[in-house]
Every structure is written in C-alpha cells, then in structure tokens.
Amino acid sequence: MLEVAELIVITDYFVIASGATERHVRTITEEVERVLAGKGVKPVRREGVEQGRWILIDFVDIVLHAFTVEERDYYDLERLWKDAPRVRWEQPAKKGTDRAGKARDTAG
C-alpha cells in the first residue's frame, strides 16, 4: 500500500495486489468489493475487469490496482511512485487471535 495523498489530489492510497492468473485477479477484486460493500463502501469506477490483467477499482480515498504478476512487473507502480511512503498493512486482530492471526492463549 502506498500513501500518495501528498503527491496527487485524486486519492490518498494505492493498494497494489497481484494474482497468478486473470481469474485470480478478478477474484481478488470481487472479494475486496464484497467486503467493502458490506461496510457500505461502493466503488465509483472500475477499469480492466473484462481483460483481468490489470483491474483498477476506485473507492475515492483508496484505489485498488490488482495485476497479474507479469503486468505488475511490467508497469512497476512501486517504482513509478517511489516517492510515496509505503504503508504496512496489518490484518485487524480477530477475537482470540493475535495480530499475526495466531491463536492466543486465553486461559486466565
């Protein structure tokens, strides 16, 4: 994830992901949309869904770029946006697990 708010005015973050196949890339984007729709967040724009090699989904404050591995290597957004600070993504802790998703000992 790149924080681009200081570099461009159209969004705050780029989330960059890759999948092994076009179907995998579509599945990644479908799941992100499903989860965010459950939180009341809907995209304002989608591009590349038909081809599935580079899908861009714009959620205004966050833009998801999902690529096949080959497309990600070719376009190399991390290099193009090298001045953008990288933001470490951490899964929210689930009840009974630590931040790494490992079960915690909840015995008193």
Steps between C-alpha positions, in 0.01 A plus 500: 500500500636841403396829659469736203296783659798739502581423135159508328161646586272225365554241775683432825619141455585249231453140600701278266436128476581224258358164406638203312229501231240736357231305688697541823525877442123518442439299818719737703307803377162330546586416860620853578179639354289249694665582833481875448138482379422331832637814666295727272790597273443479125746572219455803279690349208630166370742444214652190344250248638436339161868433429592421859872572461488836679183589683466842655222564749458855626349542847590874501736503802648166401575368152556126463736385225486123453734351241614171362862449605624578148302825476612609846864442407454687173325810639690500831285758680721476805789637291284765330374619840831448683458833683179375663543362850418132531237414756519165669170314491403318814197276529268613777533268795215254530366404838714219634792565262802725501588743217669221305181297512644246744278371777561665834500319827188645658521285811520718807 
